Amino acid sequence: MSQISEMDDDLRPEYDFTQLPVVARGQGRKQTALMVQLEPDVAAMFPDAGAVNEGLRLLMRLIQQPPSQPDVQALTTSKEV
């Protein structure tokens, strides 16, 4: 006979929770978001986290673009009036 008597186990046999995934809770769980603290002057420019992310993504795109080369032909030809 098992250590748990039938009186102590009030869970119906048709309820089988052995296959459910275990979800970690508390400090040991995987962190999915990074929290940063903005200085007040920076925070004043962004109403919410979505605006911060949008601004940072724009900055990332600008940094990744190669620097534009000046139009040499436009600089060397002078316009006569």
C-alpha positions as a Python dict, from the first residue, in 0.01 Angstrom:
ca = {
    (1, 'M'): (0, 0, 0),
    (2, 'S'): (127, 351, -72),
    (3, 'Q'): (231, 592, 199),
    (4, 'I'): (-57, 825, 113),
    (5, 'S'): (-388, 677, 210),
    (6, 'E'): (-692, 708, -7),
    (7, 'M'): (-838, 957, 241),
    (8, 'D'): (-540, 1194, 207),
    (9, 'D'): (-546, 1189, -174),
    (10, 'D'): (-862, 1372, -280),
    (11, 'L'): (-747, 1420, -641),
    (12, 'R'): (-953, 1225, -890),
    (13, 'P'): (-767, 960, -1092),
    (14, 'E'): (-868, 1123, -1423),
    (15, 'Y'): (-671, 1437, -1331),
    (16, 'D'): (-316, 1356, -1440),
    (17, 'F'): (-81, 1649, -1385),
    (18, 'T'): (239, 1450, -1435),
    (19, 'Q'): (283, 1575, -1795),
    (20, 'L'): (245, 1946, -1719),
    (21, 'P'): (554, 2163, -1770),
    (22, 'V'): (713, 2304, -1460),
    (23, 'V'): (717, 2684, -1463),
    (24, 'A'): (990, 2841, -1257),
    (25, 'R'): (876, 3119, -1029),
    (26, 'G'): (1076, 3356, -813),
    (27, 'Q'): (1433, 3477, -836),
    (28, 'G'): (1566, 3168, -1011),
    (29, 'R'): (1352, 3201, -1323),
    (30, 'K'): (1490, 3309, -1658),
    (31, 'Q'): (1471, 3683, -1694),
    (32, 'T'): (1313, 3794, -2021),
    (33, 'A'): (1326, 4170, -1976),
    (34, 'L'): (1611, 4402, -1893),
    (35, 'M'): (1529, 4692, -1665),
    (36, 'V'): (1725, 5015, -1690),
    (37, 'Q'): (1678, 5342, -1507),
    (38, 'L'): (1656, 5655, -1720),
    (39, 'E'): (1772, 5991, -1601),
    (40, 'P'): (1478, 6232, -1550),
    (41, 'D'): (1561, 6448, -1853),
    (42, 'V'): (1573, 6141, -2080),
    (43, 'A'): (1257, 5989, -1929),
    (44, 'A'): (1072, 6316, -1994),
    (45, 'M'): (1116, 6260, -2370),
    (46, 'F'): (966, 5910, -2372),
    (47, 'P'): (610, 5847, -2252),
    (48, 'D'): (648, 5468, -2223),
    (49, 'A'): (874, 5168, -2284),
    (50, 'G'): (754, 5136, -2644),
    (51, 'A'): (874, 5488, -2723),
    (52, 'V'): (1214, 5413, -2568),
    (53, 'N'): (1247, 5096, -2776),
    (54, 'E'): (1142, 5279, -3094),
    (55, 'G'): (1401, 5552, -3032),
    (56, 'L'): (1676, 5302, -2961),
    (57, 'R'): (1593, 5101, -3273),
    (58, 'L'): (1612, 5418, -3482),
    (59, 'L'): (1951, 5494, -3330),
    (60, 'M'): (2067, 5138, -3406),
    (61, 'R'): (1964, 5175, -3773),
    (62, 'L'): (2143, 5509, -3800),
    (63, 'I'): (2461, 5367, -3650),
    (64, 'Q'): (2456, 5068, -3886),
    (65, 'Q'): (2423, 5281, -4200),
    (66, 'P'): (2747, 5354, -4381),
    (67, 'P'): (2835, 5723, -4378),
    (68, 'S'): (2703, 5899, -4685),
    (69, 'Q'): (2961, 6031, -4929),
    (70, 'P'): (2927, 6390, -5046),
    (71, 'D'): (2838, 6437, -5412),
    (72, 'V'): (3182, 6522, -5551),
    (73, 'Q'): (3046, 6634, -5887),
    (74, 'A'): (2809, 6882, -5723),
    (75, 'L'): (3099, 7024, -5519),
    (76, 'T'): (3338, 7064, -5814),
    (77, 'T'): (3099, 7217, -6065),
    (78, 'S'): (3007, 7577, -6007),
    (79, 'K'): (2678, 7718, -6114),
    (80, 'E'): (2706, 8020, -6333),
    (81, 'V'): (2436, 8279, -6309),
}
